[in-house]
Amino acid sequence: MAEALNLLDDRRAEPRRRALALLESLAEARAGEATPRVGLTGTPGAGKSTLLDGLVRALRARGQTVGILAVDPSSQRSGGALLGDRFRVRSGAGDPGVFLRSMAARDHLGGLADGAWAVLTVLSAVFDRVFVETVGVGQSESEAANLVDTLVFVAQPGAGDVLQFMKAGVLELPDLFVVNKADLGAVAERTVHELSAGLGLAGTLRDGWPLRVLSASARDGTGIDALLTALDDHFRHLTSGSGLRARRARACETLVLDGLSGRYGSYGLSALGGRAALLERVRQAGERAPFGLLDELAREIEEALRKPPDGPRREPRKP
């Protein structure tokens, strides 16, 4: 695992070629198979890492293996990241059935580093269930929602009233809401009621799935089994129809288009007809693995940018 993931981080030409071949082969070999991918998001201090530790313990007790991608915020000054989730997800220490990969968010608004999709592809080929823990809340978490099958928002008791949740945009994307630290009692119960009221205003169905607000305590284990049951229910809901395929298709579109936009900007995309034309190209590719498609379109853009708009490129005169 570590060797494969390190290969994905290598920017040299030959390792990049090998990494692309690895990702393409994994995507093709596991076509039609589905490892549940769960995202945990919420404000700093909500207890996401501690809650994840409780989920890992419960899943290991069931005999399931777990892969974790933990994304930490990067310092605006040094560019470094603490990567402190290893201190809180202690149940995986020394357990070969648990693998934790830490990544720095760098300058990504959504809290996800470049290459997160590639890491998830490798983790999903090995483990029974994969978790992604991200930083930040609100509209920027759409990037996390595009990567996972089920997005869980972890709320901290006393974090705010209904309007605060709606202003932050936290009601628009998650499939499940969990108020952590239920052992605090009344303040946690009040947050459950406030979130439930907010969901009543925003609409209680998302892609046919009834949104739920749960309470849990990572400290004493309360509500962990109920949360796992809800996660299983949501994944069954997706796989019983076309929901999972549709979500992953949208994720593929986002991966390719955002990847090209990040490299070449709107000017580069216009060389192949703009974002709408490229979106149609991605959709026509069907269930093809996105990594090779991204590389292929990138080469086409670079070739188009090397050509002048009115004819073949002229070589400059020699002095």
VMD Tcl script that draws the C-alpha trace (Angstrom):
set ca {
  {0.00 0.00 0.00}
  {2.64 2.51 1.04}
  {4.73 1.79 -2.07}
  {1.75 2.24 -4.37}
  {0.66 5.49 -2.74}
  {4.20 6.86 -2.79}
  {4.29 6.11 -6.51}
  {1.23 8.35 -6.97}
  {3.11 11.25 -5.33}
  {6.17 10.95 -7.58}
  {6.12 13.75 -10.19}
  {8.87 12.37 -12.45}
  {7.91 11.21 -15.93}
  {8.54 7.47 -15.61}
  {6.89 7.06 -12.17}
  {3.92 9.08 -13.45}
  {3.57 6.66 -16.37}
  {3.67 3.69 -14.01}
  {1.18 5.34 -11.64}
  {-1.24 5.96 -14.52}
  {-0.94 2.33 -15.62}
  {-1.61 1.19 -12.04}
  {-4.69 3.38 -11.65}
  {-6.10 2.34 -15.02}
  {-5.62 -1.37 -14.27}
  {-7.23 -1.05 -10.83}
  {-10.20 0.85 -12.24}
  {-10.73 -1.76 -14.96}
  {-10.23 -4.76 -12.66}
  {-12.82 -3.47 -10.20}
  {-15.37 -2.26 -12.73}
  {-18.80 -3.19 -11.38}
  {-17.51 -3.71 -7.84}
  {-18.28 -1.13 -5.19}
  {-16.40 -0.44 -1.98}
  {-18.36 2.03 0.19}
  {-16.65 5.40 0.35}
  {-17.70 7.55 3.30}
  {-16.75 11.18 3.88}
  {-16.67 12.84 7.30}
  {-16.73 16.60 7.41}
  {-17.48 19.28 9.97}
  {-15.96 22.15 11.87}
  {-12.60 21.75 13.63}
  {-13.20 20.45 17.13}
  {-16.41 18.61 16.28}
  {-14.68 15.31 17.03}
  {-14.47 13.83 13.53}
  {-11.24 11.93 14.16}
  {-12.42 10.56 17.49}
  {-15.74 9.52 15.95}
  {-13.87 7.86 13.12}
  {-11.81 5.97 15.67}
  {-15.04 4.59 17.16}
  {-16.30 3.57 13.72}
  {-13.01 1.81 12.95}
  {-13.19 -0.17 16.20}
  {-16.76 -1.26 15.48}
  {-15.93 -2.28 11.90}
  {-12.86 -4.24 12.95}
  {-15.02 -6.06 15.50}
  {-17.17 -7.13 12.53}
  {-14.09 -8.36 10.69}
  {-14.04 -5.59 8.08}
  {-10.85 -3.90 6.93}
  {-10.68 -0.10 6.76}
  {-8.73 2.38 4.63}
  {-8.61 6.04 5.69}
  {-7.62 9.17 3.80}
  {-7.22 12.02 6.29}
  {-6.79 15.54 4.89}
  {-5.35 18.21 7.17}
  {-5.29 21.98 6.57}
  {-2.01 23.46 5.45}
  {-0.33 26.43 7.08}
  {-0.73 29.64 5.09}
  {2.82 30.63 6.03}
  {4.91 27.47 5.93}
  {2.72 25.31 3.68}
  {3.13 22.42 6.12}
  {0.41 20.43 7.87}
  {0.23 18.79 11.28}
  {-1.30 15.53 9.99}
  {-2.46 14.84 13.52}
  {-5.20 12.31 12.80}
  {-2.80 9.49 13.62}
  {-2.89 10.62 17.23}
  {-6.69 10.37 17.45}
  {-7.42 7.34 15.26}
  {-5.56 5.07 17.65}
  {-7.48 1.89 16.99}
  {-5.56 1.39 13.75}
  {-2.11 1.48 15.36}
  {-0.42 -1.85 14.73}
  {-3.53 -3.32 13.09}
  {-2.81 -4.65 9.57}
  {-6.54 -4.37 8.82}
  {-6.42 -0.57 9.09}
  {-4.40 1.76 6.87}
  {-4.32 5.53 7.34}
  {-2.94 7.87 4.69}
  {-2.50 11.51 5.67}
  {-2.45 14.30 3.09}
  {-2.08 18.05 3.30}
  {-4.86 20.17 1.80}
  {-2.29 22.63 0.41}
  {-4.18 25.46 -1.29}
  {-7.33 23.50 -2.13}
  {-10.47 25.38 -1.07}
  {-12.50 22.22 -0.61}
  {-9.97 20.79 1.79}
  {-8.86 17.98 -0.52}
  {-5.37 17.67 -1.88}
  {-4.65 16.91 -5.53}
  {-4.55 13.17 -6.05}
  {-7.24 12.31 -3.49}
  {-9.26 10.45 -6.10}
  {-6.20 8.40 -7.06}
  {-5.54 7.50 -3.42}
  {-9.17 6.43 -3.01}
  {-8.87 4.19 -6.06}
  {-5.95 2.34 -4.49}
  {-7.57 2.12 -1.03}
  {-10.86 0.89 -2.50}
  {-9.05 -1.95 -4.27}
  {-7.73 -3.29 -0.96}
  {-10.11 -2.52 1.91}
  {-13.73 -3.35 2.70}
  {-14.62 0.25 3.53}
  {-12.90 3.57 2.89}
  {-13.26 6.82 4.84}
  {-12.25 10.34 3.87}
  {-11.93 12.91 6.62}
  {-11.83 16.51 5.42}
  {-11.44 19.96 6.89}
  {-13.84 22.89 6.61}
  {-17.58 23.22 6.12}
  {-20.04 24.86 3.77}
  {-20.09 25.23 -0.01}
  {-16.43 24.24 -0.33}
  {-17.32 20.72 0.81}
  {-18.89 20.01 -2.58}
  {-15.46 18.66 -3.49}
  {-15.73 16.10 -0.70}
  {-19.27 15.20 -1.77}
  {-18.00 14.45 -5.27}
  {-15.42 11.99 -3.98}
  {-17.55 9.82 -1.71}
  {-20.75 7.80 -1.86}
  {-22.04 9.00 1.52}
  {-21.16 12.35 3.07}
  {-21.58 12.65 6.84}
  {-21.62 16.04 8.53}
  {-20.39 15.90 12.13}
  {-21.89 18.71 14.20}
  {-20.64 19.97 17.54}
  {-23.24 20.62 20.25}
  {-24.01 24.30 20.65}
  {-22.50 25.13 17.26}
  {-25.34 27.47 16.28}
  {-29.02 27.77 15.48}
  {-30.85 26.79 12.31}
  {-29.94 29.99 10.46}
  {-26.26 29.49 11.21}
  {-26.37 26.00 9.71}
  {-28.20 27.28 6.64}
  {-25.84 30.26 6.19}
  {-22.85 27.94 6.30}
  {-24.42 25.79 3.58}
  {-24.02 22.61 5.63}
  {-27.55 21.41 4.88}
  {-27.14 21.23 1.12}
  {-24.71 18.35 0.61}
  {-24.55 15.70 3.39}
  {-26.58 12.51 3.35}
  {-26.34 11.97 7.11}
  {-25.94 14.36 10.03}
  {-24.40 13.29 13.32}
  {-24.34 15.40 16.46}
  {-21.23 14.20 18.26}
  {-20.57 14.37 22.01}
  {-24.07 13.18 22.87}
  {-22.76 12.57 26.40}
  {-23.05 16.34 26.96}
  {-26.80 15.87 27.39}
  {-29.22 18.75 26.87}
  {-26.99 20.89 24.67}
  {-26.47 17.95 22.29}
  {-30.20 17.22 22.19}
  {-30.92 20.87 21.36}
  {-28.49 20.74 18.43}
  {-30.24 17.60 17.14}
  {-33.58 19.45 17.20}
  {-32.08 22.52 15.49}
  {-30.55 20.47 12.70}
  {-33.77 18.52 12.24}
  {-35.71 21.77 11.99}
  {-33.25 23.08 9.43}
  {-33.65 19.96 7.32}
  {-37.40 20.45 7.43}
  {-36.88 23.83 5.77}
  {-34.35 22.58 3.23}
  {-36.25 19.44 2.20}
  {-35.96 16.01 3.78}
  {-35.22 13.94 0.64}
  {-31.92 13.85 -1.24}
  {-31.97 11.69 -4.37}
  {-34.87 9.79 -2.86}
  {-33.05 9.26 0.43}
  {-34.69 10.53 3.66}
  {-32.10 12.67 5.45}
  {-31.41 11.70 9.05}
  {-30.01 13.43 12.11}
  {-28.32 11.04 14.54}
  {-26.52 11.55 17.81}
  {-23.40 9.74 18.93}
  {-20.64 9.88 21.47}
  {-17.16 8.88 20.45}
  {-16.21 8.93 24.13}
  {-18.57 6.23 25.39}
  {-19.54 4.59 22.08}
  {-23.18 5.66 22.16}
  {-24.80 5.71 18.72}
  {-21.86 4.17 16.83}
  {-23.81 1.06 15.82}
  {-26.79 3.19 14.76}
  {-24.49 5.31 12.60}
  {-23.02 2.22 10.92}
  {-26.54 0.93 10.27}
  {-27.48 4.26 8.66}
  {-24.34 4.14 6.49}
  {-25.22 0.63 5.35}
  {-28.80 1.69 4.64}
  {-27.68 4.61 2.51}
  {-25.25 2.47 0.51}
  {-27.98 -0.12 -0.12}
  {-30.24 2.72 -1.25}
  {-27.60 3.80 -3.79}
  {-26.85 0.31 -5.07}
  {-30.51 -0.73 -5.33}
  {-30.93 1.66 -8.26}
  {-28.72 3.85 -10.39}
  {-27.75 6.23 -7.59}
  {-24.22 4.93 -7.04}
  {-23.42 4.88 -10.75}
  {-24.76 8.42 -11.16}
  {-22.72 9.74 -8.23}
  {-19.50 8.21 -9.45}
  {-20.16 9.43 -12.98}
  {-20.51 12.98 -11.62}
  {-17.32 12.48 -9.64}
  {-15.50 11.40 -12.81}
  {-16.75 14.47 -14.66}
  {-15.60 16.73 -11.83}
  {-12.22 15.03 -11.61}
  {-11.46 15.44 -15.30}
  {-12.86 18.94 -15.82}
  {-11.44 20.42 -12.61}
  {-8.11 18.74 -13.27}
  {-7.89 20.27 -16.73}
  {-9.12 23.64 -15.51}
  {-6.55 23.67 -12.72}
  {-3.74 22.97 -15.18}
  {-4.74 25.10 -18.16}
  {-7.46 27.50 -17.04}
  {-10.43 28.57 -19.13}
  {-8.13 29.54 -22.01}
  {-6.75 26.02 -22.21}
  {-10.22 24.48 -22.07}
  {-11.36 26.75 -24.89}
  {-8.75 25.12 -27.14}
  {-10.99 22.03 -27.21}
  {-14.29 23.90 -27.34}
  {-14.71 24.94 -23.72}
  {-16.03 23.27 -20.61}
  {-19.34 22.19 -22.15}
  {-17.63 20.43 -25.06}
  {-15.20 18.68 -22.72}
  {-18.07 17.59 -20.47}
  {-19.70 15.96 -23.48}
  {-16.42 14.18 -24.28}
  {-16.26 12.79 -20.75}
  {-19.86 11.61 -20.88}
  {-19.32 9.93 -24.23}
  {-16.43 7.99 -22.69}
  {-18.98 6.15 -20.55}
  {-17.51 4.16 -17.68}
  {-13.95 4.49 -18.87}
  {-11.44 5.07 -16.07}
  {-10.92 8.82 -15.65}
  {-7.16 8.84 -15.23}
  {-6.26 7.90 -18.79}
  {-8.99 10.17 -20.12}
  {-7.59 13.11 -18.16}
  {-4.11 12.42 -19.48}
  {-5.38 12.07 -23.06}
  {-7.34 15.34 -22.99}
  {-4.40 17.13 -21.39}
  {-2.15 16.09 -24.29}
  {-4.79 17.29 -26.77}
  {-4.97 20.69 -25.07}
  {-1.19 21.06 -25.05}
  {-1.02 20.14 -28.73}
  {-3.78 22.63 -29.57}
  {-2.06 25.40 -27.61}
  {1.17 24.86 -29.53}
  {-0.58 25.61 -32.83}
  {-1.28 29.22 -33.85}
  {-4.97 29.88 -34.54}
  {-4.47 30.71 -38.25}
  {-2.29 27.86 -39.46}
  {0.75 25.73 -38.77}
  {3.40 27.09 -36.47}
  {6.31 28.90 -38.11}
  {9.82 28.38 -36.89}
  {11.55 31.63 -35.81}
  {14.29 32.95 -38.08}
  {17.83 32.22 -37.07}
  {19.96 35.30 -36.40}
}
mol new
graphics top color blue
foreach p $ca { graphics top sphere $p radius 0.5 }
foreach p [lrange $ca 0 end-1] q [lrange $ca 1 end] { graphics top cylinder $p $q radius 0.2 }
display resetview
